[in-house]
Amino acid sequence: MVSHVYSESYVGRTTAERGADDKVLLHLMRRGSWRFARSDGRGEDITVPAGSFIVRHDGPPSLFDVESGATAEVMILPASLIQPLLGGSQQIVGSAHSAEMRVLMAHAHMVGETACDLTAAGVQSARDALIELVKGAVRREFDDAEPRLAPALARAAMEIADGRLTDPGLSPASLAHQLHVSVRTLHRAFVTAGEPVGAYIRRRRLERARMELAAPVRRPGIAEVAARWQFADSSHFIRAFKNHYGQTPADFVRANGTSKGTK
């Protein structure tokens, strides 16, 4: 199970017992922090800040303290498959921005978006892929040759690219490096998305540029937009824009109101 958790502020304790529902929990902190401590005083307190995750066995009763305004994504996982990887401390802490965690969360989000449409076989396949990706996050590696993980790898690359569209260094090679895969593997993953990596980057940059040109006030000029979204120059931007939308940026601006700032 995957759920989103928001808390105004909460302090409490778990009462987990070994049994049929023995489980491992993964908390990925988006905002605020979540502190865990053993109620028997053994072991160290662990505070998981925003941008981090913890995978922990929900074993002996523990205390927890959730910061006001904290938000997290929580997965409940079968202990029999994950617990043996956690070592003696029975918990692993890491960065939410690691390549393995990015791919895991991309898969989890895709499953959440399509769960209602999945067949029984599809649910089982999605569950198996999720477990393998959790194992990868714990081990800090994942099997990039596994075909079932290709859509999640492509989705993770898209999410990274969307946050770097103004970066002149954004390229298939830089995305592959950030996700610890080869460029060939990344291109192969994008086959499942039906669009090459470079084409995705170019389309998303054109979409952002078009949004800026549609702004009702403080609309930037075409040259400024071209430079911000990493087109070589205005001519390249105009040509790409027309090929994609069927009209030049200037024509688009005129169709959407005043032509101020379109030089």
QUICORRA-V483769 format. One line per field, one symbol per residue. ss: DSSP state (H for helix, E for strand, - for the rest). psi: psi as a letter, one per 20 degrees, with the letter a starting at -180 (. if undefined). A space follows every 10 residues. Layout:
BEGIN
ss: ???
psi: ???
END
This chain:
BEGIN
ss: -EEEEEE--E EEE------- --EEEEEEEE E--EEEEE-- -----EEE-- -EEEEEE--- -EEEEE---E EEEEEEEEHH HHHHH----- EEEEE---HH HHHHHHHHHH HHHHHHH--H HHHHHHHHHH HHHHHHHHH- ------HHHH HHHHHHHHHH HH-------- -HHHHHHH-- --HHHHHHHH HHH---HHHH HHHHHHHHHH HHH------- -HHHHHHH-- ---HHHHHHH HHHHH---HH HHHHH----- ---
psi: qpqppppgpp paqrkqqqbh kprppppoph qarppqqpij iqrqqpporq jrrpoqpmdq pqqqopqpjq qqppppqphh hhgiiiahik qppapijqgg hggghggghg ghhjhiiqrg hhggghgghg ghhgghhgil qqniiohhig hhgggghghg ghikhjpijp rhghggghjl rqhggghhhi hhijpqghhg ggghghgggh ghiiphqlpr rgggggghkk qgahgggggg gghgijqrgg hgghijbqjp kj.
END
